[in-house]
């Protein structure tokens, strides 16, 4: 799973397309039971708000790894 700011989800999609062969990527959790379908995806790219909303469901998935991308996060 990749967690990143919403405005760079497209960059992650581009990078995955450029560097990874034969993959499935999920970028939205709308109307989806991630626990049942997580095995179908190589990468799940989410923004921080999606993670906040779906945290109870996300912690039930046995992720191989989680990348937290804060490269463009705003500092207040």
VEXROLO-76333 format. One record per atom (N, C-alpha, C, CB): residue number from 1; residue in three letters; atom name; x, y, z. Coordinates in Angstrom, 3 decimals, always signed. Glycine has a CB too. Example, Ala and Ser with C-alpha at 12.3 -4.5 7.8 and 13.67 -1.06 7.14 Angstrom:
<sites>
{1,"ALA","N",{+13.190,-5.690,+7.800}}
{1,"ALA","CA",{+12.300,-4.500,+7.800}}
{1,"ALA","C",{+13.200,-3.300,+7.800}}
{1,"ALA","CB",{+11.308,-4.473,+9.046}}
{2,"SER","N",{+12.850,-2.250,+7.080}}
{2,"SER","CA",{+13.670,-1.060,+7.140}}
{2,"SER","C",{+12.900,+0.030,+7.870}}
{2,"SER","CB",{+14.084,-0.598,+5.725}}
</sites>
This chain:
<sites>
{1,"UNK","N",{+0.849,-1.168,+0.000}}
{1,"UNK","CA",{+0.000,+0.000,+0.000}}
{1,"UNK","C",{+0.893,+1.229,+0.000}}
{1,"UNK","CB",{-0.965,-0.001,+1.216}}
{2,"UNK","N",{+0.495,+2.218,-0.787}}
{2,"UNK","CA",{+1.169,+3.510,-0.823}}
{2,"UNK","C",{+0.194,+4.546,-0.304}}
{2,"UNK","CB",{+1.668,+3.867,-2.266}}
{3,"UNK","N",{+0.630,+5.336,+0.668}}
{3,"UNK","CA",{-0.178,+6.433,+1.200}}
{3,"UNK","C",{+0.555,+7.720,+0.829}}
{3,"UNK","CB",{-0.397,+6.307,+2.778}}
{4,"UNK","N",{-0.155,+8.607,+0.140}}
{4,"UNK","CA",{+0.496,+9.828,-0.337}}
{4,"UNK","C",{-0.518,+10.965,-0.396}}
{4,"UNK","CB",{+1.140,+9.602,-1.731}}
{5,"UNK","N",{-0.039,+12.205,-0.563}}
{5,"UNK","CA",{-0.966,+13.315,-0.760}}
{5,"UNK","C",{-1.797,+13.094,-2.025}}
{5,"UNK","CB",{-0.200,+14.652,-0.846}}
{6,"UNK","N",{-3.032,+13.555,-1.989}}
{6,"UNK","CA",{-3.958,+13.345,-3.101}}
{6,"UNK","C",{-3.403,+13.865,-4.426}}
{6,"UNK","CB",{-5.284,+14.021,-2.804}}
{7,"UNK","N",{-2.707,+14.976,-4.381}}
{7,"UNK","CA",{-2.233,+15.597,-5.617}}
{7,"UNK","C",{-1.082,+14.847,-6.290}}
{7,"UNK","CB",{-1.802,+16.996,-5.331}}
{8,"UNK","N",{-0.529,+13.808,-5.681}}
{8,"UNK","CA",{+0.538,+13.058,-6.357}}
{8,"UNK","C",{+0.159,+11.599,-6.624}}
{8,"UNK","CB",{+1.807,+13.106,-5.524}}
{9,"UNK","N",{-1.103,+11.242,-6.441}}
{9,"UNK","CA",{-1.530,+9.883,-6.788}}
{9,"UNK","C",{-1.224,+9.596,-8.257}}
{9,"UNK","CB",{-3.044,+9.694,-6.505}}
{10,"UNK","N",{-1.470,+10.554,-9.129}}
{10,"UNK","CA",{-1.167,+10.385,-10.550}}
{10,"UNK","C",{+0.305,+10.119,-10.815}}
{10,"UNK","CB",{-1.597,+11.604,-11.314}}
{11,"UNK","N",{+1.172,+10.746,-10.040}}
{11,"UNK","CA",{+2.611,+10.502,-10.183}}
{11,"UNK","C",{+2.953,+9.060,-9.824}}
{11,"UNK","CB",{+3.413,+11.472,-9.298}}
{12,"UNK","N",{+2.328,+8.541,-8.774}}
{12,"UNK","CA",{+2.552,+7.136,-8.408}}
{12,"UNK","C",{+2.063,+6.211,-9.508}}
{12,"UNK","CB",{+1.846,+6.800,-7.085}}
{13,"UNK","N",{+0.912,+6.511,-10.091}}
{13,"UNK","CA",{+0.409,+5.700,-11.205}}
{13,"UNK","C",{+1.397,+5.706,-12.375}}
{13,"UNK","CB",{-0.968,+6.219,-11.670}}
{14,"UNK","N",{+1.919,+6.880,-12.714}}
{14,"UNK","CA",{+2.883,+6.989,-13.809}}
{14,"UNK","C",{+4.153,+6.197,-13.516}}
{14,"UNK","CB",{+3.232,+8.454,-14.065}}
{15,"UNK","N",{+4.670,+6.315,-12.310}}
{15,"UNK","CA",{+5.892,+5.602,-11.943}}
{15,"UNK","C",{+5.692,+4.087,-11.959}}
{15,"UNK","CB",{+6.363,+6.047,-10.563}}
{16,"UNK","N",{+4.557,+3.633,-11.455}}
{16,"UNK","CA",{+4.283,+2.192,-11.464}}
{16,"UNK","C",{+4.194,+1.686,-12.903}}
{16,"UNK","CB",{+2.970,+1.876,-10.698}}
{17,"UNK","N",{+3.536,+2.449,-13.769}}
{17,"UNK","CA",{+3.413,+2.051,-15.170}}
{17,"UNK","C",{+4.784,+1.991,-15.846}}
{17,"UNK","CB",{+2.494,+3.023,-15.921}}
{18,"UNK","N",{+5.675,+2.906,-15.486}}
{18,"UNK","CA",{+7.008,+2.972,-16.092}}
{18,"UNK","C",{+7.951,+1.886,-15.605}}
{18,"UNK","CB",{+7.620,+4.309,-15.820}}
{19,"UNK","N",{+7.793,+1.463,-14.338}}
{19,"UNK","CA",{+8.810,+0.609,-13.721}}
{19,"UNK","C",{+8.351,-0.789,-13.318}}
{19,"UNK","CB",{+9.333,+1.283,-12.533}}
{20,"UNK","N",{+7.068,-1.066,-13.382}}
{20,"UNK","CA",{+6.568,-2.362,-12.929}}
{20,"UNK","C",{+5.753,-3.001,-14.051}}
{20,"UNK","CB",{+5.707,-2.210,-11.635}}
{21,"UNK","N",{+6.067,-4.252,-14.339}}
{21,"UNK","CA",{+5.315,-4.973,-15.364}}
{21,"UNK","C",{+4.227,-5.818,-14.723}}
{21,"UNK","CB",{+6.251,-5.855,-16.206}}
{22,"UNK","N",{+3.136,-6.002,-15.436}}
{22,"UNK","CA",{+2.066,-6.908,-15.038}}
{22,"UNK","C",{+1.576,-6.640,-13.607}}
{22,"UNK","CB",{+2.541,-8.347,-15.159}}
{23,"UNK","N",{+0.939,-5.527,-13.417}}
{23,"UNK","CA",{+0.446,-5.152,-12.097}}
{23,"UNK","C",{-0.982,-4.655,-12.200}}
{23,"UNK","CB",{+1.343,-4.080,-11.461}}
{24,"UNK","N",{-1.674,-4.685,-11.084}}
{24,"UNK","CA",{-3.008,-4.104,-10.962}}
{24,"UNK","C",{-2.933,-3.068,-9.843}}
{24,"UNK","CB",{-4.111,-5.208,-10.667}}
{25,"UNK","N",{-3.456,-1.882,-10.084}}
{25,"UNK","CA",{-3.413,-0.831,-9.074}}
{25,"UNK","C",{-4.829,-0.378,-8.742}}
{25,"UNK","CB",{-2.559,+0.365,-9.559}}
{26,"UNK","N",{-5.071,-0.169,-7.464}}
{26,"UNK","CA",{-6.347,+0.336,-6.961}}
{26,"UNK","C",{-6.102,+1.707,-6.366}}
{26,"UNK","CB",{-6.978,-0.633,-5.906}}
{27,"UNK","N",{-6.906,+2.697,-6.781}}
{27,"UNK","CA",{-6.708,+4.044,-6.240}}
{27,"UNK","C",{-7.953,+4.602,-5.574}}
{27,"UNK","CB",{-6.270,+4.977,-7.336}}
{28,"UNK","N",{-9.035,+3.829,-5.495}}
{28,"UNK","CA",{-10.247,+4.305,-4.847}}
{28,"UNK","C",{-10.878,+3.189,-4.027}}
{28,"UNK","CB",{-11.243,+4.839,-5.884}}
{29,"UNK","N",{-11.397,+3.543,-2.876}}
{29,"UNK","CA",{-12.039,+2.560,-2.013}}
{29,"UNK","C",{-13.551,+2.694,-2.031}}
{29,"UNK","CB",{-11.528,+2.697,-0.598}}
{30,"UNK","N",{-14.108,+3.474,-2.941}}
{30,"UNK","CA",{-15.560,+3.652,-2.988}}
{30,"UNK","C",{-16.248,+2.322,-3.246}}
{30,"UNK","CB",{-15.948,+4.672,-4.073}}
{31,"UNK","N",{-17.240,+2.017,-2.419}}
{31,"UNK","CA",{-18.082,+0.830,-2.603}}
{31,"UNK","C",{-17.281,-0.457,-2.778}}
{31,"UNK","CB",{-18.977,+1.023,-3.797}}
{32,"UNK","N",{-16.196,-0.598,-2.048}}
{32,"UNK","CA",{-15.360,-1.784,-2.185}}
{32,"UNK","C",{-15.013,-2.331,-0.815}}
{32,"UNK","CB",{-14.082,-1.467,-2.976}}
{33,"UNK","N",{-15.142,-3.622,-0.657}}
{33,"UNK","CA",{-14.685,-4.278,+0.565}}
{33,"UNK","C",{-13.241,-4.697,+0.333}}
{33,"UNK","CB",{-15.593,-5.514,+0.944}}
{34,"UNK","N",{-12.307,-3.866,+0.760}}
{34,"UNK","CA",{-10.896,-4.080,+0.470}}
{34,"UNK","C",{-10.391,-5.416,+1.009}}
{34,"UNK","CB",{-10.076,-2.951,+1.050}}
{35,"UNK","N",{-10.888,-5.839,+2.130}}
{35,"UNK","CA",{-10.436,-7.103,+2.707}}
{35,"UNK","C",{-10.701,-8.253,+1.735}}
{35,"UNK","CB",{-11.137,-7.367,+4.060}}
{36,"UNK","N",{-11.849,-8.254,+1.085}}
{36,"UNK","CA",{-12.188,-9.326,+0.155}}
{36,"UNK","C",{-11.441,-9.218,-1.166}}
{36,"UNK","CB",{-13.669,-9.326,-0.106}}
{37,"UNK","N",{-11.067,-8.015,-1.590}}
{37,"UNK","CA",{-10.497,-7.819,-2.910}}
{37,"UNK","C",{-9.021,-7.456,-2.918}}
{37,"UNK","CB",{-11.249,-6.772,-3.607}}
{38,"UNK","N",{-8.401,-7.281,-1.771}}
{38,"UNK","CA",{-7.014,-6.804,-1.736}}
{38,"UNK","C",{-6.059,-7.741,-2.450}}
{38,"UNK","CB",{-6.564,-6.622,-0.307}}
{39,"UNK","N",{-6.343,-9.042,-2.482}}
{39,"UNK","CA",{-5.461,-9.998,-3.142}}
{39,"UNK","C",{-5.414,-9.797,-4.658}}
{39,"UNK","CB",{-5.907,-11.412,-2.826}}
{40,"UNK","N",{-6.364,-9.090,-5.231}}
{40,"UNK","CA",{-6.400,-8.875,-6.674}}
{40,"UNK","C",{-5.461,-7.766,-7.130}}
{40,"UNK","CB",{-7.804,-8.553,-7.105}}
{41,"UNK","N",{-4.949,-6.965,-6.204}}
{41,"UNK","CA",{-4.164,-5.795,-6.565}}
{41,"UNK","C",{-2.719,-5.945,-6.129}}
{41,"UNK","CB",{-4.766,-4.546,-5.952}}
{42,"UNK","N",{-1.817,-5.532,-7.013}}
{42,"UNK","CA",{-0.399,-5.505,-6.683}}
{42,"UNK","C",{-0.103,-4.288,-5.809}}
{42,"UNK","CB",{+0.467,-5.482,-7.969}}
{43,"UNK","N",{-0.736,-3.159,-6.139}}
{43,"UNK","CA",{-0.538,-1.911,-5.406}}
{43,"UNK","C",{-1.880,-1.270,-5.100}}
{43,"UNK","CB",{+0.352,-0.941,-6.206}}
{44,"UNK","N",{-1.985,-0.719,-3.915}}
{44,"UNK","CA",{-3.128,+0.088,-3.519}}
{44,"UNK","C",{-2.547,+1.457,-3.178}}
{44,"UNK","CB",{-3.935,-0.555,-2.294}}
{45,"UNK","N",{-2.926,+2.481,-3.939}}
{45,"UNK","CA",{-2.399,+3.835,-3.748}}
{45,"UNK","C",{-3.539,+4.692,-3.218}}
{45,"UNK","CB",{-1.805,+4.431,-5.089}}
{46,"UNK","N",{-3.365,+5.196,-2.003}}
{46,"UNK","CA",{-4.422,+5.948,-1.328}}
{46,"UNK","C",{-3.894,+7.282,-0.828}}
{46,"UNK","CB",{-5.003,+5.139,-0.162}}
{47,"UNK","N",{-4.794,+8.240,-0.704}}
{47,"UNK","CA",{-4.393,+9.499,-0.084}}
{47,"UNK","C",{-4.683,+9.425,+1.418}}
{47,"UNK","CB",{-5.136,+10.710,-0.739}}
{48,"UNK","N",{-4.198,+10.400,+2.141}}
{48,"UNK","CA",{-4.324,+10.389,+3.600}}
{48,"UNK","C",{-5.777,+10.400,+4.064}}
{48,"UNK","CB",{-3.597,+11.579,+4.189}}
{49,"UNK","N",{-6.632,+11.110,+3.354}}
{49,"UNK","CA",{-8.050,+11.176,+3.726}}
{49,"UNK","C",{-8.712,+9.813,+3.574}}
{49,"UNK","CB",{-8.787,+12.220,+2.867}}
{50,"UNK","N",{-8.414,+9.094,+2.481}}
{50,"UNK","CA",{-8.969,+7.754,+2.304}}
{50,"UNK","C",{-8.536,+6.829,+3.444}}
{50,"UNK","CB",{-8.531,+7.168,+0.950}}
{51,"UNK","N",{-7.297,+6.938,+3.839}}
{51,"UNK","CA",{-6.797,+6.104,+4.936}}
{51,"UNK","C",{-7.518,+6.452,+6.225}}
{51,"UNK","CB",{-5.275,+6.279,+5.110}}
{52,"UNK","N",{-7.687,+7.731,+6.498}}
{52,"UNK","CA",{-8.380,+8.147,+7.715}}
{52,"UNK","C",{-9.804,+7.588,+7.753}}
{52,"UNK","CB",{-8.409,+9.679,+7.814}}
{53,"UNK","N",{-10.514,+7.676,+6.639}}
{53,"UNK","CA",{-11.901,+7.218,+6.580}}
{53,"UNK","C",{-12.007,+5.697,+6.701}}
{53,"UNK","CB",{-12.548,+7.679,+5.281}}
{54,"UNK","N",{-11.082,+4.970,+6.088}}
{54,"UNK","CA",{-11.176,+3.512,+5.997}}
{54,"UNK","C",{-10.177,+2.779,+6.889}}
{54,"UNK","CB",{-10.972,+3.084,+4.573}}
{55,"UNK","N",{-9.657,+3.439,+7.910}}
{55,"UNK","CA",{-8.585,+2.851,+8.722}}
{55,"UNK","C",{-8.974,+1.503,+9.331}}
{55,"UNK","CB",{-8.196,+3.810,+9.830}}
{56,"UNK","N",{-10.198,+1.353,+9.791}}
{56,"UNK","CA",{-10.600,+0.083,+10.402}}
{56,"UNK","C",{-10.517,-1.068,+9.416}}
{56,"UNK","CB",{-12.013,+0.185,+10.951}}
{57,"UNK","N",{-10.882,-0.827,+8.184}}
{57,"UNK","CA",{-10.802,-1.853,+7.150}}
{57,"UNK","C",{-9.354,-2.097,+6.711}}
{57,"UNK","CB",{-11.656,-1.452,+5.944}}
{58,"UNK","N",{-8.576,-1.029,+6.596}}
{58,"UNK","CA",{-7.198,-1.148,+6.127}}
{58,"UNK","C",{-6.311,-1.933,+7.089}}
{58,"UNK","CB",{-6.614,+0.225,+5.909}}
{59,"UNK","N",{-6.539,-1.793,+8.378}}
{59,"UNK","CA",{-5.688,-2.509,+9.330}}
{59,"UNK","C",{-5.983,-4.005,+9.362}}
{59,"UNK","CB",{-5.862,-1.928,+10.718}}
{60,"UNK","N",{-7.070,-4.417,+8.759}}
{60,"UNK","CA",{-7.397,-5.843,+8.687}}
{60,"UNK","C",{-6.666,-6.561,+7.551}}
{60,"UNK","CB",{-8.891,-6.017,+8.515}}
{61,"UNK","N",{-6.085,-5.814,+6.628}}
{61,"UNK","CA",{-5.381,-6.410,+5.491}}
{61,"UNK","C",{-3.942,-6.698,+5.893}}
{61,"UNK","CB",{-5.429,-5.473,+4.247}}
{62,"UNK","N",{-3.441,-7.857,+5.498}}
{62,"UNK","CA",{-2.058,-8.241,+5.781}}
{62,"UNK","C",{-1.159,-7.720,+4.653}}
{62,"UNK","CB",{-1.924,-9.797,+5.932}}
{63,"UNK","N",{-0.773,-6.453,+4.755}}
{63,"UNK","CA",{+0.037,-5.815,+3.719}}
{63,"UNK","C",{+1.448,-6.384,+3.719}}
{63,"UNK","CB",{+0.078,-4.294,+3.923}}
{64,"UNK","N",{+2.029,-6.555,+2.538}}
{64,"UNK","CA",{+3.440,-6.948,+2.447}}
{64,"UNK","C",{+4.334,-5.785,+2.864}}
{64,"UNK","CB",{+3.793,-7.409,+1.008}}
{65,"UNK","N",{+3.955,-4.580,+2.453}}
{65,"UNK","CA",{+4.687,-3.379,+2.860}}
{65,"UNK","C",{+3.785,-2.167,+2.690}}
{65,"UNK","CB",{+5.997,-3.211,+2.036}}
{66,"UNK","N",{+4.132,-1.102,+3.399}}
{66,"UNK","CA",{+3.402,+0.160,+3.318}}
{66,"UNK","C",{+4.423,+1.266,+3.090}}
{66,"UNK","CB",{+2.552,+0.425,+4.617}}
{67,"UNK","N",{+4.179,+2.078,+2.070}}
{67,"UNK","CA",{+5.027,+3.231,+1.788}}
{67,"UNK","C",{+4.243,+4.472,+2.174}}
{67,"UNK","CB",{+5.470,+3.277,+0.279}}
{68,"UNK","N",{+4.841,+5.308,+3.018}}
{68,"UNK","CA",{+4.232,+6.574,+3.418}}
{68,"UNK","C",{+5.012,+7.682,+2.715}}
{68,"UNK","CB",{+4.242,+6.762,+4.994}}
{69,"UNK","N",{+4.390,+8.275,+1.720}}
{69,"UNK","CA",{+5.035,+9.304,+0.916}}
{69,"UNK","C",{+4.573,+10.668,+1.415}}
{69,"UNK","CB",{+4.713,+9.122,-0.599}}
{70,"UNK","N",{+5.489,+11.381,+2.023}}
{70,"UNK","CA",{+5.203,+12.736,+2.514}}
{70,"UNK","C",{+6.004,+13.770,+1.764}}
{70,"UNK","CB",{+5.495,+12.841,+4.005}}
{71,"UNK","N",{+6.459,+13.414,+0.581}}
{71,"UNK","CA",{+7.386,+14.286,-0.146}}
{71,"UNK","C",{+6.826,+15.669,-0.427}}
{71,"UNK","CB",{+7.772,+13.644,-1.439}}
{72,"UNK","N",{+5.534,+15.777,-0.623}}
{72,"UNK","CA",{+4.938,+17.076,-0.930}}
{72,"UNK","C",{+3.935,+17.517,+0.111}}
{72,"UNK","CB",{+4.274,+17.036,-2.274}}
{73,"UNK","N",{+3.984,+16.912,+1.290}}
{73,"UNK","CA",{+3.039,+17.283,+2.344}}
{73,"UNK","C",{+3.316,+18.713,+2.795}}
{73,"UNK","CB",{+3.133,+16.303,+3.546}}
{74,"UNK","N",{+2.265,+19.463,+3.020}}
{74,"UNK","CA",{+2.410,+20.839,+3.488}}
{74,"UNK","C",{+2.683,+20.866,+4.981}}
{74,"UNK","CB",{+1.156,+21.659,+3.163}}
{75,"UNK","N",{+3.582,+21.694,+5.382}}
{75,"UNK","CA",{+3.897,+21.860,+6.797}}
{75,"UNK","C",{+3.211,+23.124,+7.278}}
{75,"UNK","CB",{+5.442,+21.924,+7.043}}
{76,"UNK","N",{+2.386,+22.984,+8.328}}
{76,"UNK","CA",{+1.675,+24.172,+8.809}}
{76,"UNK","C",{+2.381,+24.801,+9.991}}
{76,"UNK","CB",{+0.249,+23.819,+9.193}}
</sites>
